[in-house]
Amino acid sequence: MPSPLRKDEAHKLIDKLPADATWDDLMEQIYVRQAIENGLRDSEQGKLQSVQEIRQKYGLPE
């Protein structure tokens, strides 16, 4: 379940962008923030896989 939007956090993202930022720049920042929050939530819930498990799953060398 996605975290609820906090307007103050959204404002902080916007305020950190340069004056000539584009909508794509803002969308990228939102995406990165969402990915980090999702990763932290998965970590807290124990939904982790080791690097070795991922390498084995995709047939990558150690």
C-alpha positions as CSV (number, residue, x, y, z in Angstrom):
1,M,0.0,0.0,0.0
2,P,1.5,3.4,-1.0
3,S,2.3,5.9,1.8
4,P,-0.1,8.8,2.0
5,L,0.9,12.0,0.3
6,R,2.3,14.6,2.7
7,K,2.1,18.0,1.1
8,D,5.0,19.3,3.1
9,E,7.3,16.6,1.7
10,A,6.0,17.3,-1.8
11,H,6.8,21.0,-1.3
12,K,10.3,20.1,-0.1
13,L,10.9,18.1,-3.3
14,I,9.8,21.0,-5.4
15,D,11.8,23.5,-3.4
16,K,15.1,21.5,-4.0
17,L,14.7,21.6,-7.8
18,P,16.5,24.3,-9.8
19,A,14.5,27.2,-11.1
20,D,14.7,25.8,-14.7
21,A,13.5,22.4,-13.7
22,T,11.0,20.6,-15.9
23,W,8.0,18.5,-15.2
24,D,10.1,15.5,-16.1
25,D,12.7,16.5,-13.4
26,L,9.9,16.7,-10.8
27,M,8.5,13.3,-11.9
28,E,12.0,11.8,-11.6
29,Q,12.3,13.1,-8.0
30,I,8.9,11.7,-7.1
31,Y,9.7,8.3,-8.7
32,V,13.0,8.1,-6.8
33,R,11.4,9.1,-3.5
34,Q,8.6,6.5,-4.0
35,A,11.2,3.7,-4.9
36,I,13.2,4.5,-1.8
37,E,10.1,4.4,0.5
38,N,9.0,1.1,-1.1
39,G,12.4,-0.4,-0.5
40,L,12.5,0.7,3.1
41,R,9.0,-0.7,3.7
42,D,10.0,-4.0,2.1
43,S,13.1,-4.1,4.2
44,E,11.1,-3.5,7.4
45,Q,8.8,-6.3,6.4
46,G,11.7,-8.7,5.8
47,K,11.1,-8.9,2.1
48,L,14.7,-9.1,1.2
49,Q,16.9,-11.3,-1.1
50,S,20.6,-11.7,-0.9
51,V,22.8,-10.7,-3.9
52,Q,23.7,-14.4,-4.3
53,E,20.0,-15.3,-4.6
54,I,19.4,-12.7,-7.3
55,R,22.6,-13.7,-9.2
56,Q,21.4,-17.3,-9.1
57,K,17.9,-16.4,-10.2
58,Y,19.2,-14.6,-13.2
59,G,22.1,-16.9,-14.0
60,L,24.7,-14.2,-13.3
61,P,28.2,-15.1,-12.2
62,E,29.2,-14.8,-8.6
